[in-house]
Amino acid sequence: MRRKEIIMRKSLTSLLIVTFVFASVATTALAQQKPPARGIVNITGQLYRAQNDNHYTVFLVTPEGIIMSDPINRDFSRWLKAEFATRFKQPVRYVLYTHSDWDHASGGVVFADTAEFVGHVNMRARLAAQPGTPPLPADAAKMDANRNGVIERSEAAGAVAQRFDLFDQNRDGLLTANELIRGSVNDVYPPGTTYRDRHTVTLGGKRVMMAHLGTAHTDDGSVIYFPDERTAFSADVMQIKRLPQNITPTVGAYIDALRTILALDFDHAATGHALMGTKKDAAQSLQYLEELSTGVAAGIGAGRSLADIQKTLTLDAYKGFERWDTHRTVHIAQVYELLKGTSRAGATPTN
């Protein structure tokens, strides 16, 4: 009798374990299928900020149509286009790109029936086929199991596997070094109008200005400025209470870009990720980079090691910023390498 009870208990335990496993799998699947958080909030006047999870764009409604910035992705653009038709009864007349990164610039084709697309002249070059025959980047070379110099779909891993079709420019099922260097930008609709320094569009009595941000993050970056609404919009370069992911290609390029933005006359700082804020908030990002640079330079001048500088240059004024605990030491290392002449500048920028 006791043996029978033991068998029954073991069976019940096994059943509970199987049930728990299936429940965990089902919960994970539901989480993966959870629709993105989307919404539209008013900034001021007829200027709005639209959200797709942790990506944001802005748009200005005028009597003659809508001027918007980054389309983010195709699914979001379809949703946004429907919102425009329902809430504002206006088509998009201009799409103004902040830069060519796939997670901000994809999906613009949704608005191609009514809109003119504008971006920095370097954006076209970044979207074009890349010249030469370079070797695979180091991370990609690790995937090349058969050592044939290209990445097949079966070899791809991580982000390359997830975005394989966005990398595969010629649709041949193979990724070359050139396609990987170009990036996962197959769904980025190219700008029909380009500019070099500054560019202004006018519509329905409203002006929107674009200014080039140099080489910070990418070499085709723009700040989108709404003078009447006293608002500046920047994706990836300007951050609010958040440290940048990578200071590429140099901290000097980032400082110059932020100075370009802060030279504009605005109150509202709208970003492509996370929080919005004020011009004063945006200025804190510049102050962080300046204090970072001078602190590292002082440490090098005193003959201190990188590890010592990372330990003592705490930059506590920014301790409440997102990424402070994970990126401060990385930024110190990037500036240290730059000032010591051992910089690995040119690393692929990420968000």
LUMBA-78020 format. One record per residue (C-alpha): residue number from 0; residue in three letters; x, y, z. Coordinates in pm, 1 decimal, m for minus. Layout:
<r k="NUM" r="ala" east="X" north="Y" up="Z"/>
...
END
This chain:
<r k="0" r="met" east="0.0" north="0.0" up="0.0"/>
<r k="1" r="arg" east="284.1" north="234.7" up="90.2"/>
<r k="2" r="arg" east="456.2" north="158.0" up="m240.3"/>
<r k="3" r="lys" east="138.7" north="251.7" up="m424.9"/>
<r k="4" r="glu" east="123.5" north="585.3" up="m241.9"/>
<r k="5" r="ile" east="485.5" north="657.4" up="m331.3"/>
<r k="6" r="ile" east="418.5" north="583.0" up="m699.5"/>
<r k="7" r="met" east="112.0" north="807.8" up="m694.3"/>
<r k="8" r="arg" east="309.4" north="1090.2" up="m531.9"/>
<r k="9" r="lys" east="586.0" north="1058.4" up="m790.4"/>
<r k="10" r="ser" east="329.2" north="1066.6" up="m1069.1"/>
<r k="11" r="leu" east="166.2" north="1374.9" up="m918.9"/>
<r k="12" r="thr" east="504.4" north="1544.6" up="m883.7"/>
<r k="13" r="ser" east="588.8" north="1467.3" up="m1246.4"/>
<r k="14" r="leu" east="253.3" north="1602.6" up="m1356.3"/>
<r k="15" r="leu" east="308.5" north="1925.4" up="m1162.4"/>
<r k="16" r="ile" east="653.9" north="1969.2" up="m1315.2"/>
<r k="17" r="val" east="518.5" north="1915.9" up="m1667.3"/>
<r k="18" r="thr" east="232.3" north="2157.2" up="m1597.0"/>
<r k="19" r="phe" east="477.0" north="2418.4" up="m1466.4"/>
<r k="20" r="val" east="698.8" north="2381.9" up="m1773.1"/>
<r k="21" r="phe" east="406.1" north="2419.7" up="m2012.7"/>
<r k="22" r="ala" east="279.7" north="2720.5" up="m1816.4"/>
<r k="23" r="ser" east="623.8" north="2882.0" up="m1832.9"/>
<r k="24" r="val" east="646.6" north="2822.8" up="m2207.3"/>
<r k="25" r="ala" east="297.1" north="2960.2" up="m2258.8"/>
<r k="26" r="thr" east="375.4" north="3267.9" up="m2048.7"/>
<r k="27" r="thr" east="694.5" north="3329.9" up="m2247.1"/>
<r k="28" r="ala" east="508.0" north="3291.2" up="m2575.9"/>
<r k="29" r="leu" east="240.8" north="3536.2" up="m2464.0"/>
<r k="30" r="ala" east="507.1" north="3784.8" up="m2356.3"/>
<r k="31" r="gln" east="674.8" north="3754.9" up="m2694.3"/>
<r k="32" r="gln" east="340.9" north="3811.3" up="m2868.5"/>
<r k="33" r="lys" east="253.9" north="4113.5" up="m2656.7"/>
<r k="34" r="pro" east="180.6" north="4406.2" up="m2888.8"/>
<r k="35" r="pro" east="413.4" north="4706.6" up="m2869.4"/>
<r k="36" r="ala" east="318.2" north="4996.2" up="m2644.8"/>
<r k="37" r="arg" east="192.5" north="5272.9" up="m2872.7"/>
<r k="38" r="gly" east="46.2" north="5613.3" up="m2818.3"/>
<r k="39" r="ile" east="40.3" north="5979.5" up="m2914.9"/>
<r k="40" r="val" east="89.0" north="6267.9" up="m2672.9"/>
<r k="41" r="asn" east="78.0" north="6640.4" up="m2736.9"/>
<r k="42" r="ile" east="400.9" north="6836.2" up="m2686.9"/>
<r k="43" r="thr" east="266.7" north="7183.5" up="m2760.0"/>
<r k="44" r="gly" east="32.5" north="7341.1" up="m3015.3"/>
<r k="45" r="gln" east="m8.1" north="7096.2" up="m3303.1"/>
<r k="46" r="leu" east="322.0" north="6917.1" up="m3236.6"/>
<r k="47" r="tyr" east="296.2" north="6560.0" up="m3107.6"/>
<r k="48" r="arg" east="521.3" north="6274.5" up="m2996.3"/>
<r k="49" r="ala" east="434.1" north="5919.4" up="m3100.6"/>
<r k="50" r="gln" east="558.9" north="5606.2" up="m2925.2"/>
<r k="51" r="asn" east="640.4" north="5253.5" up="m3037.1"/>
<r k="52" r="asp" east="774.7" north="5080.1" up="m2722.3"/>
<r k="53" r="asn" east="1101.1" north="5262.8" up="m2646.1"/>
<r k="54" r="his" east="1124.8" north="5435.4" up="m2983.7"/>
<r k="55" r="tyr" east="970.3" north="5775.6" up="m3046.5"/>
<r k="56" r="thr" east="908.7" north="6009.8" up="m3335.6"/>
<r k="57" r="val" east="744.0" north="6351.8" up="m3362.0"/>
<r k="58" r="phe" east="499.1" north="6508.4" up="m3606.2"/>
<r k="59" r="leu" east="352.5" north="6851.2" up="m3672.0"/>
<r k="60" r="val" east="m3.4" north="6887.3" up="m3801.6"/>
<r k="61" r="thr" east="m66.6" north="7180.6" up="m4037.2"/>
<r k="62" r="pro" east="m371.6" north="7282.3" up="m4246.8"/>
<r k="63" r="glu" east="m193.6" north="7146.1" up="m4555.8"/>
<r k="64" r="gly" east="m67.2" north="6817.1" up="m4417.6"/>
<r k="65" r="ile" east="167.6" north="6658.5" up="m4167.3"/>
<r k="66" r="ile" east="543.7" north="6696.6" up="m4126.5"/>
<r k="67" r="met" east="684.5" north="6397.0" up="m3941.4"/>
<r k="68" r="ser" east="1022.8" north="6259.7" up="m3849.4"/>
<r k="69" r="asp" east="1138.6" north="5897.0" up="m3827.9"/>
<r k="70" r="pro" east="890.1" north="5626.8" up="m3936.9"/>
<r k="71" r="ile" east="1056.0" north="5368.9" up="m3700.8"/>
<r k="72" r="asn" east="924.1" north="5055.0" up="m3873.7"/>
<r k="73" r="arg" east="662.9" north="4945.6" up="m4125.1"/>
<r k="74" r="asp" east="407.2" north="4807.5" up="m3879.5"/>
<r k="75" r="phe" east="421.9" north="5118.3" up="m3663.5"/>
<r k="76" r="ser" east="397.5" north="5339.2" up="m3972.4"/>
<r k="77" r="arg" east="78.3" north="5162.4" up="m4079.5"/>
<r k="78" r="trp" east="m67.2" north="5218.9" up="m3733.6"/>
<r k="79" r="leu" east="40.5" north="5583.8" up="m3734.9"/>
<r k="80" r="lys" east="m99.3" north="5644.5" up="m4082.4"/>
<r k="81" r="ala" east="m437.5" north="5513.4" up="m3967.8"/>
<r k="82" r="glu" east="m421.6" north="5743.1" up="m3662.7"/>
<r k="83" r="phe" east="m344.3" north="6038.9" up="m3887.2"/>
<r k="84" r="ala" east="m644.7" north="5961.8" up="m4107.1"/>
<r k="85" r="thr" east="m880.1" north="5915.9" up="m3811.2"/>
<r k="86" r="arg" east="m763.4" north="6185.7" up="m3571.8"/>
<r k="87" r="phe" east="m624.6" north="6457.8" up="m3793.4"/>
<r k="88" r="lys" east="m773.7" north="6395.6" up="m4140.2"/>
<r k="89" r="gln" east="m440.9" north="6491.1" up="m4296.5"/>
<r k="90" r="pro" east="m182.2" north="6304.4" up="m4508.1"/>
<r k="91" r="val" east="192.4" north="6310.6" up="m4444.6"/>
<r k="92" r="arg" east="365.1" north="6560.2" up="m4675.5"/>
<r k="93" r="tyr" east="719.7" north="6537.8" up="m4539.3"/>
<r k="94" r="val" east="924.7" north="6267.5" up="m4368.1"/>
<r k="95" r="leu" east="1240.1" north="6417.9" up="m4214.3"/>
<r k="96" r="tyr" east="1499.6" north="6160.1" up="m4114.5"/>
<r k="97" r="thr" east="1721.9" north="6202.2" up="m3808.0"/>
<r k="98" r="his" east="1961.0" north="5934.8" up="m3941.1"/>
<r k="99" r="ser" east="1967.1" north="5604.4" up="m4127.1"/>
<r k="100" r="asp" east="1974.1" north="5350.4" up="m3842.6"/>
<r k="101" r="trp" east="1728.1" north="5072.4" up="m3920.8"/>
<r k="102" r="asp" east="1539.0" north="5097.2" up="m3590.2"/>
<r k="103" r="his" east="1448.0" north="5461.6" up="m3653.8"/>
<r k="104" r="ala" east="1435.4" north="5496.7" up="m4032.7"/>
<r k="105" r="ser" east="1259.8" north="5178.2" up="m4151.4"/>
<r k="106" r="gly" east="906.2" north="5163.0" up="m4288.0"/>
<r k="107" r="gly" east="885.2" north="5498.6" up="m4463.3"/>
<r k="108" r="val" east="745.7" north="5338.5" up="m4777.6"/>
<r k="109" r="val" east="406.8" north="5344.9" up="m4600.9"/>
<r k="110" r="phe" east="399.6" north="5722.9" up="m4655.6"/>
<r k="111" r="ala" east="559.3" north="5725.9" up="m5000.5"/>
<r k="112" r="asp" east="225.0" north="5784.1" up="m5174.8"/>
<r k="113" r="thr" east="196.8" north="6138.1" up="m5032.7"/>
<r k="114" r="ala" east="528.4" north="6240.0" up="m4876.2"/>
<r k="115" r="glu" east="859.9" north="6390.5" up="m4973.8"/>
<r k="116" r="phe" east="1151.5" north="6229.6" up="m4787.3"/>
<r k="117" r="val" east="1441.0" north="6445.1" up="m4666.2"/>
<r k="118" r="gly" east="1771.6" north="6339.1" up="m4514.1"/>
<r k="119" r="his" east="2134.8" north="6439.7" up="m4497.3"/>
<r k="120" r="val" east="2331.8" north="6376.1" up="m4816.0"/>
<r k="121" r="asn" east="2542.5" north="6112.2" up="m4638.5"/>
<r k="122" r="met" east="2230.9" north="5904.5" up="m4583.4"/>
<r k="123" r="arg" east="2217.8" north="5805.2" up="m4950.2"/>
<r k="124" r="ala" east="2577.1" north="5685.1" up="m4933.9"/>
<r k="125" r="arg" east="2504.0" north="5477.7" up="m4624.1"/>
<r k="126" r="leu" east="2206.3" north="5311.3" up="m4793.1"/>
<r k="127" r="ala" east="2392.4" north="5239.0" up="m5117.3"/>
<r k="128" r="ala" east="2584.6" north="4920.4" up="m5193.8"/>
<r k="129" r="gln" east="2922.8" north="4934.2" up="m5020.2"/>
<r k="130" r="pro" east="3238.6" north="4935.4" up="m5236.1"/>
<r k="131" r="gly" east="3534.5" north="4699.0" up="m5219.2"/>
<r k="132" r="thr" east="3567.2" north="4344.5" up="m5089.0"/>
<r k="133" r="pro" east="3655.5" north="4364.1" up="m4719.9"/>
<r k="134" r="pro" east="3677.8" north="4057.0" up="m4495.1"/>
<r k="135" r="leu" east="3393.7" north="3969.7" up="m4263.2"/>
<r k="136" r="pro" east="3383.5" north="4175.4" up="m3942.6"/>
<r k="137" r="ala" east="3526.1" north="3986.6" up="m3645.6"/>
<r k="138" r="asp" east="3189.0" north="3902.8" up="m3486.7"/>
<r k="139" r="ala" east="3050.7" north="3777.8" up="m3816.6"/>
<r k="140" r="ala" east="3363.5" north="3572.8" up="m3892.7"/>
<r k="141" r="lys" east="3287.2" north="3363.8" up="m3583.0"/>
<r k="142" r="met" east="2955.6" north="3262.6" up="m3745.0"/>
<r k="143" r="asp" east="3120.7" north="3153.4" up="m4070.0"/>
<r k="144" r="ala" east="3133.3" north="2783.0" up="m3986.2"/>
<r k="145" r="asn" east="3229.4" north="2664.6" up="m4334.9"/>
<r k="146" r="arg" east="3484.2" north="2944.7" up="m4382.8"/>
<r k="147" r="asn" east="3353.0" north="3047.7" up="m4724.7"/>
<r k="148" r="gly" east="3366.6" north="3419.4" up="m4645.5"/>
<r k="149" r="val" east="2989.7" north="3478.3" up="m4631.8"/>
<r k="150" r="ile" east="2719.1" north="3415.5" up="m4373.5"/>
<r k="151" r="glu" east="2448.0" north="3173.4" up="m4476.2"/>
<r k="152" r="arg" east="2108.1" north="3188.0" up="m4311.3"/>
<r k="153" r="ser" east="2177.6" north="2864.2" up="m4123.2"/>
<r k="154" r="glu" east="2498.3" north="3014.7" up="m3979.3"/>
<r k="155" r="ala" east="2353.0" north="3348.1" up="m3869.2"/>
<r k="156" r="ala" east="2303.4" north="3411.1" up="m3498.0"/>
<r k="157" r="gly" east="2171.1" north="3683.6" up="m3272.4"/>
<r k="158" r="ala" east="2072.7" north="4013.2" up="m3432.5"/>
<r k="159" r="val" east="2209.0" north="3899.9" up="m3770.6"/>
<r k="160" r="ala" east="1971.0" north="3603.6" up="m3769.7"/>
<r k="161" r="gln" east="1678.7" north="3815.1" up="m3650.4"/>
<r k="162" r="arg" east="1731.3" north="4077.1" up="m3920.9"/>
<r k="163" r="phe" east="1882.9" north="3858.1" up="m4192.3"/>
<r k="164" r="asp" east="1646.4" north="3978.2" up="m4467.0"/>
<r k="165" r="leu" east="1710.3" north="4341.8" up="m4376.5"/>
<r k="166" r="phe" east="2085.0" north="4286.7" up="m4426.5"/>
<r k="167" r="asp" east="2051.5" north="4079.5" up="m4746.2"/>
<r k="168" r="gln" east="2057.9" north="4362.9" up="m5000.2"/>
<r k="169" r="asn" east="2058.7" north="4146.5" up="m5315.7"/>
<r k="170" r="arg" east="1821.0" north="3883.4" up="m5168.5"/>
<r k="171" r="asp" east="2051.2" north="3590.9" up="m5250.0"/>
<r k="172" r="gly" east="2034.6" north="3428.3" up="m4905.3"/>
<r k="173" r="leu" east="2399.0" north="3509.1" up="m4829.6"/>
<r k="174" r="leu" east="2543.0" north="3796.7" up="m4629.1"/>
<r k="175" r="thr" east="2870.7" north="3945.5" up="m4745.0"/>
<r k="176" r="ala" east="3095.6" north="4172.9" up="m4542.4"/>
<r k="177" r="asn" east="2969.0" north="4467.3" up="m4747.6"/>
<r k="178" r="glu" east="2607.1" north="4388.6" up="m4661.2"/>
<r k="179" r="leu" east="2689.8" north="4355.0" up="m4292.4"/>
<r k="180" r="ile" east="2885.1" north="4681.9" up="m4290.5"/>
<r k="181" r="arg" east="2599.2" north="4856.2" up="m4472.8"/>
<r k="182" r="gly" east="2360.4" north="4740.8" up="m4201.1"/>
<r k="183" r="ser" east="2006.4" north="4607.7" up="m4175.8"/>
<r k="184" r="val" east="1856.6" north="4893.0" up="m4377.5"/>
<r k="185" r="asn" east="1667.9" north="4717.5" up="m4657.5"/>
<r k="186" r="asp" east="1338.4" north="4866.9" up="m4538.7"/>
<r k="187" r="val" east="1469.4" north="5224.7" up="m4518.4"/>
<r k="188" r="tyr" east="1304.4" north="5432.8" up="m4790.0"/>
<r k="189" r="pro" east="1578.2" north="5656.3" up="m4936.8"/>
<r k="190" r="pro" east="1545.3" north="6035.2" up="m4915.9"/>
<r k="191" r="gly" east="1450.4" north="6203.2" up="m5241.5"/>
<r k="192" r="thr" east="1576.3" north="6538.2" up="m5113.5"/>
<r k="193" r="thr" east="1910.7" north="6576.4" up="m4939.9"/>
<r k="194" r="tyr" east="2102.1" north="6863.5" up="m4780.0"/>
<r k="195" r="arg" east="2454.4" north="6926.9" up="m4644.7"/>
<r k="196" r="asp" east="2446.5" north="7185.7" up="m4365.2"/>
<r k="197" r="arg" east="2094.5" north="7311.6" up="m4301.3"/>
<r k="198" r="his" east="1758.7" north="7268.4" up="m4468.0"/>
<r k="199" r="thr" east="1412.2" north="7415.0" up="m4404.2"/>
<r k="200" r="val" east="1073.4" north="7285.1" up="m4514.7"/>
<r k="201" r="thr" east="759.1" north="7496.2" up="m4503.0"/>
<r k="202" r="leu" east="400.9" north="7375.7" up="m4504.9"/>
<r k="203" r="gly" east="71.3" north="7531.6" up="m4398.8"/>
<r k="204" r="gly" east="240.6" north="7838.5" up="m4258.1"/>
<r k="205" r="lys" east="485.2" north="7633.0" up="m4049.5"/>
<r k="206" r="arg" east="864.3" north="7596.4" up="m4074.7"/>
<r k="207" r="val" east="1074.7" north="7298.6" up="m3972.5"/>
<r k="208" r="met" east="1453.0" north="7314.6" up="m3988.7"/>
<r k="209" r="met" east="1708.5" north="7034.2" up="m4016.3"/>
<r k="210" r="ala" east="2072.4" north="7078.9" up="m3911.7"/>
<r k="211" r="his" east="2357.0" north="6834.2" up="m3964.2"/>
<r k="212" r="leu" east="2518.3" north="6696.2" up="m3648.2"/>
<r k="213" r="gly" east="2856.5" north="6605.7" up="m3792.4"/>
<r k="214" r="thr" east="2981.7" north="6254.9" up="m3727.6"/>
<r k="215" r="ala" east="2834.8" north="6183.9" up="m3383.2"/>
<r k="216" r="his" east="2675.6" north="5836.2" up="m3374.4"/>
<r k="217" r="thr" east="2646.4" north="5836.6" up="m3755.9"/>
<r k="218" r="asp" east="2773.0" north="6079.6" up="m4020.1"/>
<r k="219" r="asp" east="2421.2" north="6144.9" up="m4154.2"/>
<r k="220" r="gly" east="2261.0" north="6266.7" up="m3831.9"/>
<r k="221" r="ser" east="2019.5" north="6559.9" up="m3816.1"/>
<r k="222" r="val" east="1842.7" north="6751.7" up="m3543.2"/>
<r k="223" r="ile" east="1484.3" north="6839.7" up="m3634.3"/>
<r k="224" r="tyr" east="1391.8" north="7186.2" up="m3506.2"/>
<r k="225" r="phe" east="1041.4" north="7332.7" up="m3474.4"/>
<r k="226" r="pro" east="1101.1" north="7705.9" up="m3407.9"/>
<r k="227" r="asp" east="738.9" north="7809.7" up="m3350.8"/>
<r k="228" r="glu" east="687.7" north="7517.8" up="m3112.1"/>
<r k="229" r="arg" east="1027.3" north="7578.8" up="m2950.1"/>
<r k="230" r="thr" east="1111.4" north="7209.2" up="m2974.7"/>
<r k="231" r="ala" east="1419.7" north="7015.4" up="m3086.2"/>
<r k="232" r="phe" east="1402.3" north="6647.0" up="m3176.7"/>
<r k="233" r="ser" east="1707.8" north="6422.6" up="m3189.4"/>
<r k="234" r="ala" east="1732.1" north="6044.4" up="m3196.6"/>
<r k="235" r="asp" east="2030.4" north="5875.5" up="m3024.9"/>
<r k="236" r="val" east="2254.0" north="6185.3" up="m2997.1"/>
<r k="237" r="met" east="2050.0" north="6394.0" up="m2752.4"/>
<r k="238" r="gln" east="1948.9" north="6201.8" up="m2439.2"/>
<r k="239" r="ile" east="1755.9" north="6303.7" up="m2129.8"/>
<r k="240" r="lys" east="1873.0" north="6157.0" up="m1796.0"/>
<r k="241" r="arg" east="2034.7" north="5879.1" up="m1999.3"/>
<r k="242" r="leu" east="2394.1" north="5816.0" up="m2101.8"/>
<r k="243" r="pro" east="2469.4" north="5742.2" up="m2468.3"/>
<r k="244" r="gln" east="2523.2" north="5380.7" up="m2567.1"/>
<r k="245" r="asn" east="2854.1" north="5437.2" up="m2746.2"/>
<r k="246" r="ile" east="3049.8" north="5759.6" up="m2789.2"/>
<r k="247" r="thr" east="3124.2" north="5704.0" up="m3157.5"/>
<r k="248" r="pro" east="3338.2" north="5791.3" up="m3337.6"/>
<r k="249" r="thr" east="3485.1" north="6025.3" up="m3070.3"/>
<r k="250" r="val" east="3373.2" north="6214.9" up="m2764.0"/>
<r k="251" r="gly" east="3463.6" north="6535.8" up="m2947.1"/>
<r k="252" r="ala" east="3213.5" north="6456.7" up="m3221.7"/>
<r k="253" r="tyr" east="2942.6" north="6405.7" up="m2958.5"/>
<r k="254" r="ile" east="3029.3" north="6730.6" up="m2782.8"/>
<r k="255" r="asp" east="3017.4" north="6921.3" up="m3112.9"/>
<r k="256" r="ala" east="2679.6" north="6766.6" up="m3201.2"/>
<r k="257" r="leu" east="2525.2" north="6856.4" up="m2867.7"/>
<r k="258" r="arg" east="2659.3" north="7210.8" up="m2895.3"/>
<r k="259" r="thr" east="2490.7" north="7236.8" up="m3236.4"/>
<r k="260" r="ile" east="2161.4" north="7127.6" up="m3081.0"/>
<r k="261" r="leu" east="2192.7" north="7352.9" up="m2776.9"/>
<r k="262" r="ala" east="2268.1" north="7654.2" up="m2996.9"/>
<r k="263" r="leu" east="1904.5" north="7634.1" up="m3110.9"/>
<r k="264" r="asp" east="1640.4" north="7835.2" up="m2924.0"/>
<r k="265" r="phe" east="1407.4" north="7575.3" up="m2772.6"/>
<r k="266" r="asp" east="1227.4" north="7477.1" up="m2454.9"/>
<r k="267" r="his" east="1119.7" north="7117.4" up="m2528.0"/>
<r k="268" r="ala" east="1383.8" north="6846.5" up="m2582.1"/>
<r k="269" r="ala" east="1221.7" north="6551.9" up="m2759.2"/>
<r k="270" r="thr" east="1429.1" north="6236.3" up="m2793.3"/>
<r k="271" r="gly" east="1410.3" north="5916.7" up="m2998.0"/>
<r k="272" r="his" east="1426.9" north="5703.4" up="m2683.6"/>
<r k="273" r="ala" east="1305.6" north="5721.5" up="m2326.6"/>
<r k="274" r="leu" east="1234.9" north="6054.3" up="m2156.8"/>
<r k="275" r="met" east="1154.9" north="6397.5" up="m2294.2"/>
<r k="276" r="gly" east="1279.7" north="6702.1" up="m2107.7"/>
<r k="277" r="thr" east="1385.8" north="7063.3" up="m2127.7"/>
<r k="278" r="lys" east="1682.1" north="7238.5" up="m2283.2"/>
<r k="279" r="lys" east="1840.9" north="7243.7" up="m1936.8"/>
<r k="280" r="asp" east="1804.4" north="6865.9" up="m1918.1"/>
<r k="281" r="ala" east="1965.2" north="6829.4" up="m2260.6"/>
<r k="282" r="ala" east="2254.5" north="7048.1" up="m2147.7"/>
<r k="283" r="gln" east="2332.4" north="6794.8" up="m1874.1"/>
<r k="284" r="ser" east="2431.5" north="6542.7" up="m2142.0"/>
<r k="285" r="leu" east="2686.6" north="6790.7" up="m2276.1"/>
<r k="286" r="gln" east="2812.7" north="6863.5" up="m1924.8"/>
<r k="287" r="tyr" east="2857.7" north="6489.4" up="m1864.5"/>
<r k="288" r="leu" east="3072.4" north="6448.7" up="m2175.7"/>
<r k="289" r="glu" east="3279.2" north="6757.6" up="m2095.5"/>
<r k="290" r="glu" east="3342.8" north="6644.6" up="m1737.4"/>
<r k="291" r="leu" east="3417.5" north="6293.6" up="m1862.6"/>
<r k="292" r="ser" east="3676.5" north="6429.2" up="m2108.7"/>
<r k="293" r="thr" east="3847.4" north="6667.2" up="m1869.2"/>
<r k="294" r="gly" east="3850.1" north="6404.4" up="m1593.2"/>
<r k="295" r="val" east="4013.6" north="6140.6" up="m1811.3"/>
<r k="296" r="ala" east="4263.6" north="6395.0" up="m1949.1"/>
<r k="297" r="ala" east="4357.5" north="6501.0" up="m1594.6"/>
<r k="298" r="gly" east="4405.1" north="6138.5" up="m1495.0"/>
<r k="299" r="ile" east="4631.8" north="6068.9" up="m1790.9"/>
<r k="300" r="gly" east="4826.2" north="6386.7" up="m1717.4"/>
<r k="301" r="ala" east="4884.1" north="6262.8" up="m1363.4"/>
<r k="302" r="gly" east="5014.9" north="5933.3" up="m1495.1"/>
<r k="303" r="arg" east="4725.1" north="5726.4" up="m1362.6"/>
<r k="304" r="ser" east="4613.3" north="5395.4" up="m1511.3"/>
<r k="305" r="leu" east="4281.2" north="5335.3" up="m1683.3"/>
<r k="306" r="ala" east="4165.4" north="5114.9" up="m1396.4"/>
<r k="307" r="asp" east="4249.0" north="5386.1" up="m1144.2"/>
<r k="308" r="ile" east="4063.5" north="5651.9" up="m1343.5"/>
<r k="309" r="gln" east="3761.5" north="5424.4" up="m1379.0"/>
<r k="310" r="lys" east="3760.6" north="5376.2" up="m1002.1"/>
<r k="311" r="thr" east="3797.3" north="5741.3" up="m903.4"/>
<r k="312" r="leu" east="3619.0" north="5933.5" up="m1181.9"/>
<r k="313" r="thr" east="3272.8" north="5854.5" up="m1049.0"/>
<r k="314" r="leu" east="3081.7" north="6141.9" up="m1212.1"/>
<r k="315" r="asp" east="2835.9" north="6121.9" up="m924.0"/>
<r k="316" r="ala" east="2631.5" north="6416.8" up="m1051.4"/>
<r k="317" r="tyr" east="2493.2" north="6179.3" up="m1314.9"/>
<r k="318" r="lys" east="2444.2" north="5876.8" up="m1090.8"/>
<r k="319" r="gly" east="2067.6" north="5886.5" up="m1140.4"/>
<r k="320" r="phe" east="2097.3" north="5867.7" up="m1517.8"/>
<r k="321" r="glu" east="1995.6" north="5552.8" up="m1701.1"/>
<r k="322" r="arg" east="2305.2" north="5343.9" up="m1789.4"/>
<r k="323" r="trp" east="2533.8" north="5522.3" up="m1538.6"/>
<r k="324" r="asp" east="2612.8" north="5195.8" up="m1361.8"/>
<r k="325" r="thr" east="2689.0" north="5007.4" up="m1684.3"/>
<r k="326" r="his" east="2830.0" north="5266.0" up="m1925.8"/>
<r k="327" r="arg" east="3034.8" north="5513.0" up="m1720.9"/>
<r k="328" r="thr" east="3343.3" north="5290.6" up="m1711.3"/>
<r k="329" r="val" east="3300.7" north="5205.2" up="m2080.9"/>
<r k="330" r="his" east="3294.0" north="5574.6" up="m2170.0"/>
<r k="331" r="ile" east="3603.4" north="5637.8" up="m1959.3"/>
<r k="332" r="ala" east="3781.7" north="5360.2" up="m2148.9"/>
<r k="333" r="gln" east="3674.2" north="5503.6" up="m2485.7"/>
<r k="334" r="val" east="3804.3" north="5850.3" up="m2399.5"/>
<r k="335" r="tyr" east="4121.7" north="5706.4" up="m2243.9"/>
<r k="336" r="glu" east="4199.5" north="5507.7" up="m2560.5"/>
<r k="337" r="leu" east="4133.2" north="5812.8" up="m2774.4"/>
<r k="338" r="leu" east="4360.4" north="6041.1" up="m2574.2"/>
<r k="339" r="lys" east="4631.9" north="5777.9" up="m2549.4"/>
<r k="340" r="gly" east="4619.4" north="5721.2" up="m2924.8"/>
<r k="341" r="thr" east="4489.2" north="5365.7" up="m2900.5"/>
<r k="342" r="ser" east="4125.7" north="5441.9" up="m2986.5"/>
<r k="343" r="arg" east="3915.3" north="5182.1" up="m3160.0"/>
<r k="344" r="ala" east="3707.3" north="5459.8" up="m3318.0"/>
<r k="345" r="gly" east="3485.8" north="5344.6" up="m3598.1"/>
<r k="346" r="ala" east="3307.7" north="5070.0" up="m3405.7"/>
<r k="347" r="thr" east="2955.5" north="5010.1" up="m3526.4"/>
<r k="348" r="pro" east="2722.7" north="5252.0" up="m3343.3"/>
<r k="349" r="thr" east="2423.2" north="5102.6" up="m3163.4"/>
<r k="350" r="asn" east="2123.6" north="5250.0" up="m2983.6"/>
END
